[in-house]
């Protein structure tokens, strides 16, 4: 704090105001960080109809994906956040090693970018991508 000409004290510029971070912002950061890890095939439910419906829902005209936060749920407080991630791993990788790497990458990215303390990162492995499985890309009913 500094003293003003009128004799009062002024707050430092960094102490004037408040910053809030939406859950969706943390979810996007965590989703991107998780996808960077070798062995993570996809985020979210890996099987059947729900993956197909999710893929349709996540598409926009032109075919680009919009949901980088798919498979991520964040609870954000004033100084802390907790995350739940659902991932699909590649067949043959060590799930324990992939989960550890995802956790480390997500914590690092979220804390660095937001300044929030990540108190937990829970990871649910919902499927394994087999080498001979094709990625399900549903045909759009829209043109």
C-alpha positions as CSV (number, residue, x, y, z in Angstrom):
1,X,0.0,0.0,0.0
2,X,1.1,3.6,-0.6
3,X,0.0,6.8,0.9
4,X,-2.0,9.2,-1.2
5,X,-1.7,13.0,-1.4
6,X,-4.8,13.3,0.7
7,X,-3.3,11.3,3.5
8,X,-5.2,8.0,2.8
9,X,-3.7,4.8,1.7
10,X,-4.1,3.4,-1.8
11,X,-4.2,-0.3,-2.6
12,X,-1.6,-1.6,-5.0
13,X,-3.1,-1.9,-8.6
14,X,-3.0,-5.7,-8.3
15,X,-5.3,-5.5,-5.2
16,X,-8.0,-3.4,-6.8
17,X,-10.7,-5.6,-7.9
18,X,-11.5,-9.3,-8.1
19,X,-10.8,-12.0,-10.7
20,X,-13.2,-14.9,-11.1
21,X,-12.6,-17.9,-13.3
22,X,-15.5,-19.9,-14.7
23,X,-15.7,-23.7,-14.4
24,X,-15.7,-23.9,-18.2
25,X,-12.3,-22.2,-18.4
26,X,-10.7,-24.6,-16.1
27,X,-12.4,-27.5,-17.9
28,X,-11.0,-26.4,-21.2
29,X,-7.4,-26.0,-19.8
30,X,-7.6,-29.5,-18.2
31,X,-9.1,-31.1,-21.3
32,X,-6.3,-29.7,-23.5
33,X,-3.6,-30.7,-21.0
34,X,-5.0,-34.3,-20.7
35,X,-5.1,-34.7,-24.5
36,X,-1.4,-33.8,-24.7
37,X,-0.5,-37.0,-22.8
38,X,0.7,-40.0,-24.9
39,X,-1.6,-42.9,-24.4
40,X,-4.8,-40.8,-24.1
41,X,-7.0,-41.7,-27.1
42,X,-10.0,-39.5,-26.3
43,X,-11.9,-37.8,-23.6
44,X,-15.3,-38.7,-22.4
45,X,-17.2,-42.0,-22.7
46,X,-15.5,-44.3,-25.1
47,X,-18.2,-46.5,-26.1
48,X,-21.3,-46.9,-28.2
49,X,-24.2,-44.6,-28.6
50,X,-23.2,-42.0,-26.1
51,X,-19.8,-41.4,-27.9
52,X,-21.7,-41.2,-31.2
53,X,-24.2,-38.7,-29.9
54,X,-21.5,-36.7,-28.2
55,X,-19.6,-36.5,-31.5
56,X,-22.6,-35.2,-33.3
57,X,-23.4,-32.7,-30.5
58,X,-19.8,-31.5,-30.5
59,X,-19.7,-30.7,-34.3
60,X,-20.4,-27.4,-35.8
61,X,-20.9,-26.5,-39.5
62,X,-17.6,-27.2,-41.3
63,X,-16.9,-30.3,-39.2
64,X,-14.7,-28.7,-36.5
65,X,-14.8,-29.9,-33.0
66,X,-15.9,-27.3,-30.4
67,X,-15.8,-29.2,-27.1
68,X,-12.3,-29.3,-25.7
69,X,-13.8,-29.7,-22.3
70,X,-15.6,-33.0,-23.1
71,X,-15.0,-35.6,-20.4
72,X,-14.0,-32.9,-17.9
73,X,-15.9,-31.6,-14.9
74,X,-14.4,-28.8,-12.7
75,X,-15.6,-27.3,-9.4
76,X,-13.9,-23.9,-9.0
77,X,-13.8,-22.0,-5.7
78,X,-12.0,-18.7,-5.0
79,X,-8.5,-20.2,-4.6
80,X,-8.9,-23.9,-5.3
81,X,-10.3,-26.3,-7.9
82,X,-11.1,-30.0,-8.1
83,X,-11.4,-31.9,-11.4
84,X,-13.0,-35.1,-12.6
85,X,-11.8,-36.5,-16.0
86,X,-13.0,-39.4,-18.0
87,X,-10.5,-40.7,-20.5
88,X,-10.2,-43.5,-23.2
89,X,-6.7,-45.0,-23.3
90,X,-4.8,-46.7,-26.1
91,X,-4.5,-50.5,-25.8
92,X,-1.1,-51.6,-24.5
93,X,-0.3,-48.6,-22.4
94,X,0.1,-48.7,-18.7
95,X,-3.1,-47.1,-17.4
96,X,-1.4,-46.2,-14.1
97,X,1.4,-44.4,-16.0
98,X,-1.0,-42.6,-18.3
99,X,-3.2,-41.5,-15.3
100,X,-0.2,-40.2,-13.5
101,X,1.0,-38.3,-16.5
102,X,-2.5,-36.8,-17.1
103,X,-2.7,-35.8,-13.5
104,X,0.7,-34.1,-13.5
105,X,0.0,-32.3,-16.8
106,X,-3.4,-31.1,-15.8
107,X,-2.3,-29.9,-12.4
108,X,0.7,-28.0,-13.9
109,X,-1.4,-26.4,-16.7
110,X,-4.3,-25.4,-14.5
111,X,-2.1,-24.0,-11.7
112,X,0.2,-22.1,-14.1
113,X,-2.6,-20.5,-16.1
114,X,-5.2,-19.8,-13.4
115,X,-3.2,-19.5,-10.1
116,X,-5.8,-21.8,-8.5
117,X,-4.6,-24.7,-6.3
118,X,-5.7,-28.0,-7.8
119,X,-6.7,-30.1,-4.8
120,X,-7.6,-33.3,-6.7
121,X,-7.8,-34.7,-10.1
122,X,-9.9,-37.8,-10.3
123,X,-9.5,-39.9,-13.4
124,X,-12.0,-42.5,-14.7
125,X,-10.9,-44.7,-17.5
126,X,-14.1,-45.5,-19.4
127,X,-12.7,-47.5,-22.4
128,X,-9.6,-48.9,-24.2
129,X,-9.1,-48.1,-27.9
130,X,-8.1,-51.4,-29.5
131,X,-5.7,-51.3,-32.5
132,X,-8.2,-52.7,-34.9
133,X,-11.1,-50.5,-33.8
134,X,-12.0,-47.7,-36.1
135,X,-12.9,-44.3,-34.7
136,X,-16.6,-43.9,-34.8
137,X,-17.4,-40.8,-36.9
138,X,-21.1,-40.6,-37.3
139,X,-22.6,-39.3,-40.5
140,X,-24.2,-36.0,-40.0
141,X,-27.9,-35.8,-40.8
142,X,-27.4,-32.1,-41.4
143,X,-26.0,-30.5,-44.5
